[in-house]
């Protein structure tokens, strides 16, 4: 527990990127995308699957490059097409590569790079840009409260075949923690949207755990404990941001489709 708490404190300076916002936050998201997809691809080594690192790096650079210069949907659709095309062209050395190599490449680009890119998109929603905090409040709030609630009163296993230590009590505690933090945020920062903040807290608390469990499934199939060892007690970048990969798109699409 001590290691986990200390690691959580180490992550606090990352709040500075959110406070500064703009290009600083964009650069941070870009760096997380690059490091995250690299960790994700490294996990496939034990399975003898060889994703296209270069294609993923170029795809990440192109995505953020597009965002710097335009908001036209057509350019993003072109990015989608180009990313899939590059992943499939990777198979043209048919004697050296397998279908799994291309599939892993596509999965990494969209699961890690594109999902995390939504943090930048939320920060660019104009009057709703401050709701970018809800991405992290739901993700980290759920994780922390689920851990301590499960540690204190957890008895019934949630998904023992995926993550043996997670409990139903911890899951409920995590959702309540997410709701409480988002409600406080709404009350003090965005009073007129307080009810929406609570709704996003509920949805984020649920989706956050889906993100965590999805990452656990990948690691179990890959035969690894952590994606990396960059952060003591938490593994790599992807181990810490696995929940954010799901909460960021949720908050963005709630803003664009509901608000």
GITARA-V932723 format. One record per residue. N is the residue number from 0. RES is the residue in three letters. PHI is phi in radians with two decimals (NA if undefined). Layout:
n=N res=RES phi=PHI
n=N res=RES phi=PHI
This chain:
n=0 res=UNK phi=NA
n=1 res=UNK phi=-1.02
n=2 res=UNK phi=-1.09
n=3 res=UNK phi=-1.14
n=4 res=UNK phi=-1.11
n=5 res=UNK phi=-1.08
n=6 res=UNK phi=-1.15
n=7 res=UNK phi=-1.10
n=8 res=UNK phi=-1.16
n=9 res=UNK phi=-1.09
n=10 res=UNK phi=-1.34
n=11 res=UNK phi=-0.99
n=12 res=UNK phi=-1.01
n=13 res=UNK phi=-1.13
n=14 res=UNK phi=-1.06
n=15 res=UNK phi=-1.05
n=16 res=UNK phi=-1.10
n=17 res=UNK phi=-1.21
n=18 res=UNK phi=-1.10
n=19 res=UNK phi=-1.21
n=20 res=UNK phi=1.07
n=21 res=UNK phi=0.97
n=22 res=UNK phi=-1.15
n=23 res=UNK phi=-1.12
n=24 res=UNK phi=-1.16
n=25 res=UNK phi=-1.05
n=26 res=UNK phi=-1.10
n=27 res=UNK phi=-1.09
n=28 res=UNK phi=-1.14
n=29 res=UNK phi=-1.06
n=30 res=UNK phi=-1.12
n=31 res=UNK phi=-1.13
n=32 res=UNK phi=-1.08
n=33 res=UNK phi=-1.14
n=34 res=UNK phi=-1.16
n=35 res=UNK phi=-1.15
n=36 res=UNK phi=-1.20
n=37 res=UNK phi=-1.14
n=38 res=UNK phi=-1.08
n=39 res=UNK phi=-1.08
n=40 res=UNK phi=-1.16
n=41 res=UNK phi=-1.07
n=42 res=UNK phi=-1.12
n=43 res=UNK phi=-1.44
n=44 res=UNK phi=-1.01
n=45 res=UNK phi=-1.18
n=46 res=UNK phi=-1.71
n=47 res=UNK phi=1.02
n=48 res=UNK phi=-1.91
n=49 res=UNK phi=-2.14
n=50 res=UNK phi=-1.18
n=51 res=UNK phi=-1.58
n=52 res=UNK phi=-1.03
n=53 res=UNK phi=-1.06
n=54 res=UNK phi=-1.06
n=55 res=UNK phi=-1.18
n=56 res=UNK phi=-1.12
n=57 res=UNK phi=-1.14
n=58 res=UNK phi=-1.09
n=59 res=UNK phi=-1.10
n=60 res=UNK phi=-1.07
n=61 res=UNK phi=-1.14
n=62 res=UNK phi=-1.06
n=63 res=UNK phi=-1.28
n=64 res=UNK phi=-1.13
n=65 res=UNK phi=-1.06
n=66 res=UNK phi=-1.10
n=67 res=UNK phi=-1.21
n=68 res=UNK phi=-2.00
n=69 res=UNK phi=-2.75
n=70 res=UNK phi=-2.05
n=71 res=UNK phi=-1.11
n=72 res=UNK phi=-1.04
n=73 res=UNK phi=-1.00
n=74 res=UNK phi=-1.17
n=75 res=UNK phi=-1.24
n=76 res=UNK phi=-1.14
n=77 res=UNK phi=-1.10
n=78 res=UNK phi=-1.10
n=79 res=UNK phi=-0.96
n=80 res=UNK phi=-1.03
n=81 res=UNK phi=-1.11
n=82 res=UNK phi=-1.16
n=83 res=UNK phi=-1.18
n=84 res=UNK phi=-1.05
n=85 res=UNK phi=-1.08
n=86 res=UNK phi=-1.15
n=87 res=UNK phi=-1.37
n=88 res=UNK phi=-1.12
n=89 res=UNK phi=-1.03
n=90 res=UNK phi=-1.40
n=91 res=UNK phi=-1.12
n=92 res=UNK phi=-1.46
n=93 res=UNK phi=-1.11
n=94 res=UNK phi=-1.27
n=95 res=UNK phi=-1.80
n=96 res=UNK phi=-2.12
n=97 res=UNK phi=-2.00
n=98 res=UNK phi=-1.01
n=99 res=UNK phi=-1.07
n=100 res=UNK phi=-1.12
n=101 res=UNK phi=-1.22
n=102 res=UNK phi=-1.11
n=103 res=UNK phi=-1.15
n=104 res=UNK phi=-1.10
n=105 res=UNK phi=-1.07
n=106 res=UNK phi=-1.04
n=107 res=UNK phi=-1.08
n=108 res=UNK phi=-1.10
n=109 res=UNK phi=-1.49
n=110 res=UNK phi=-1.17
n=111 res=UNK phi=-1.65
n=112 res=UNK phi=-1.24
n=113 res=UNK phi=-1.20
n=114 res=UNK phi=-1.08
n=115 res=UNK phi=-1.19
n=116 res=UNK phi=-1.05
n=117 res=UNK phi=-1.17
n=118 res=UNK phi=-1.07
n=119 res=UNK phi=-1.10
n=120 res=UNK phi=-1.11
n=121 res=UNK phi=-1.10
n=122 res=UNK phi=-1.18
n=123 res=UNK phi=-1.82
n=124 res=UNK phi=-1.59
n=125 res=UNK phi=1.20
n=126 res=UNK phi=-1.13
n=127 res=UNK phi=-1.74
n=128 res=UNK phi=-1.04
n=129 res=UNK phi=-1.17
n=130 res=UNK phi=-1.22
n=131 res=UNK phi=-1.03
n=132 res=UNK phi=-1.10
n=133 res=UNK phi=-1.15
n=134 res=UNK phi=-1.02
n=135 res=UNK phi=-1.48
n=136 res=UNK phi=-1.12
n=137 res=UNK phi=-1.26
n=138 res=UNK phi=-1.21
n=139 res=UNK phi=-1.32
n=140 res=UNK phi=-1.11
n=141 res=UNK phi=-1.11
n=142 res=UNK phi=-1.07
n=143 res=UNK phi=-1.17
n=144 res=UNK phi=-1.21
n=145 res=UNK phi=-1.13
n=146 res=UNK phi=-1.10
n=147 res=UNK phi=-1.28
n=148 res=UNK phi=-1.16
n=149 res=UNK phi=-1.09
n=150 res=UNK phi=-1.13
n=151 res=UNK phi=-1.43
n=152 res=UNK phi=-2.29
n=153 res=UNK phi=-1.15
n=154 res=UNK phi=-2.29
n=155 res=UNK phi=-1.74
n=156 res=UNK phi=-1.17
n=157 res=UNK phi=-1.48
n=158 res=UNK phi=-2.43
n=159 res=UNK phi=-1.03
n=160 res=UNK phi=-1.36
n=161 res=UNK phi=-1.81
n=162 res=UNK phi=-2.46
n=163 res=UNK phi=-1.01
n=164 res=UNK phi=-1.48
n=165 res=UNK phi=-1.37
n=166 res=UNK phi=-2.14
n=167 res=UNK phi=-1.13
n=168 res=UNK phi=-1.08
n=169 res=UNK phi=-1.11
n=170 res=UNK phi=-1.08
n=171 res=UNK phi=-1.11
n=172 res=UNK phi=-1.07
n=173 res=UNK phi=-1.12
n=174 res=UNK phi=-1.13
n=175 res=UNK phi=-1.12
n=176 res=UNK phi=-1.12
n=177 res=UNK phi=-1.09
n=178 res=UNK phi=-1.10
n=179 res=UNK phi=-1.07
n=180 res=UNK phi=-1.16
n=181 res=UNK phi=-1.21
n=182 res=UNK phi=-1.14
n=183 res=UNK phi=-1.11
n=184 res=UNK phi=-1.07
n=185 res=UNK phi=-1.08
n=186 res=UNK phi=-1.12
n=187 res=UNK phi=-1.59
n=188 res=UNK phi=-1.86
n=189 res=UNK phi=-2.39
n=190 res=UNK phi=-0.93
n=191 res=UNK phi=-1.22
n=192 res=UNK phi=-1.96
n=193 res=UNK phi=-1.01
n=194 res=UNK phi=-1.13
n=195 res=UNK phi=-1.14
n=196 res=UNK phi=-1.10
n=197 res=UNK phi=-1.13
n=198 res=UNK phi=-1.06
n=199 res=UNK phi=-1.14
n=200 res=UNK phi=-1.14
n=201 res=UNK phi=-1.14
n=202 res=UNK phi=-1.09
n=203 res=UNK phi=-1.13
n=204 res=UNK phi=-1.09
n=205 res=UNK phi=-1.33
n=206 res=UNK phi=-1.12
n=207 res=UNK phi=-0.98
n=208 res=UNK phi=-1.24
n=209 res=UNK phi=-1.07
n=210 res=UNK phi=-1.10
n=211 res=UNK phi=-1.11
n=212 res=UNK phi=-1.21
n=213 res=UNK phi=-1.08
n=214 res=UNK phi=-1.08
n=215 res=UNK phi=-1.14
n=216 res=UNK phi=-1.11
n=217 res=UNK phi=-1.00
n=218 res=UNK phi=-1.15
n=219 res=UNK phi=-1.13
n=220 res=UNK phi=-1.17
n=221 res=UNK phi=-1.38
n=222 res=UNK phi=1.35
n=223 res=UNK phi=-2.17
n=224 res=UNK phi=-1.54
n=225 res=UNK phi=-2.32
n=226 res=UNK phi=-1.30
n=227 res=UNK phi=-2.94
n=228 res=UNK phi=-2.33
n=229 res=UNK phi=-1.17
n=230 res=UNK phi=-1.98
n=231 res=UNK phi=-0.98
n=232 res=UNK phi=1.45
n=233 res=UNK phi=-2.18
n=234 res=UNK phi=1.49
n=235 res=UNK phi=-1.68
n=236 res=UNK phi=-0.99
n=237 res=UNK phi=-1.19
n=238 res=UNK phi=-1.15
n=239 res=UNK phi=-1.47
n=240 res=UNK phi=-1.85
n=241 res=UNK phi=-1.07
n=242 res=UNK phi=-1.27
n=243 res=UNK phi=-1.07
n=244 res=UNK phi=-1.03
n=245 res=UNK phi=-1.75
n=246 res=UNK phi=-1.29
n=247 res=UNK phi=-1.07
n=248 res=UNK phi=-1.08
n=249 res=UNK phi=-1.02
n=250 res=UNK phi=-1.12
n=251 res=UNK phi=-1.10
n=252 res=UNK phi=-1.28
n=253 res=UNK phi=-1.17
n=254 res=UNK phi=-1.10
n=255 res=UNK phi=-1.31
n=256 res=UNK phi=-1.71
n=257 res=UNK phi=-1.90
n=258 res=UNK phi=-1.43
